[in-house]
Amino acid sequence: MEELKKLMRQAKEILPYSAGIIDLTGKVIAATEEDAVDTTDSSVRAVLTSNDMFAGTADKIYYKILIGEQAKYVVYVKSNDPDSKVSLQLLSEWIKTALKEKGTDADKIVFIRNVLLDNEIREEIPMTAREFKIDCKVPRLVMVVRTTADKGADALEILQNFYTDEEVANVIAMDEATSIIIVNAQEAYETEEARNEFIENVSQSLFTCLSSEGCEANIAVGSLVRTFQEISKSYSDAMTALKVSKIFESDNHISRYDKLGLGRLIYQLPRSLCEMFIEEVFPDEAYKQLDEETKMTIETFFDNDLNGSETSRELFVHRNTLVYRLEKVKLKTGLDLRLFEDAVLFKMATMVRTYIDYLDASNDRMIR
């Protein structure tokens, strides 16, 4: 309805008399006079039952708008001037064109959404894409923008204003909290360096744009794909990146599928295998015996690449205190974090432990 109201506001600047659009119930849904909107016109029933396209009353001329062979709306002007019939016909065609374009846009969004979800037959995609003027041969990158439900509409509007040219990117809403950007990546596909630079620039620009508008969001970047038919893979990869980042790097607002590292591997492991691994590394739940101070020490030790001096400095503790804490870890878990192999095993086990905790707190059991 907003599209029709916008059209009537434009018509007000052109027509020499008042006009409006009436639905099949007789309700005025858009008009050049604001106070006419939402009023009821009792004459519309007679207009709709008439065999003629035009009908008239003492002060109005009506014209039926047909979509296909069925009347969809009735348009009117407040005039008895015979020349106003020409204006009515022109206004009717204008409205039908607007409705057709609106319907085409909606159909295009539905089509793109179905391709993302892999609900379209792969071989038939190029034919339908051609109808919507989508070039299937252009490489693309899918990005997922996730906000809270109450901020979803704001984020979508910001993104649509940021990407106004469909030759550059398509922006659609997936649900009330999720927007999808499908970016033309023609310039980035040839070399690994170009791909990495392109992904970095696009994701950072997007994050800066949202942040500058006060919209907090998480951005997940899928993999570059060679054709439009393959965007379902890029979308799936972006969703995986969103979930893996949520589990292992909750403070990170931008997650890239090609930079997930160990987290992506762990996310694809079955729960039974994860539990078996934890029992081998931390028998009798040894990890839970570590207090928060010790866990923080371990995290800082890893952040400083197992450098004891840097860790002591950052924690403001004597090096002997750090050694004592690491010895305590060795006593309770059997792993000496000063040894590279033990440190790697401990790091993997803590990430697997985090993943199991995530599974316990959600219904997620597999990549979607």
Summary of the structure (lengths in Angstrom):
residues: 368
radius of gyration: 30.5
end to end distance: 35.6
largest distance: 100.0
contacts: 1069
relative contact order: 0.07
helix: 56%
strand: 15%
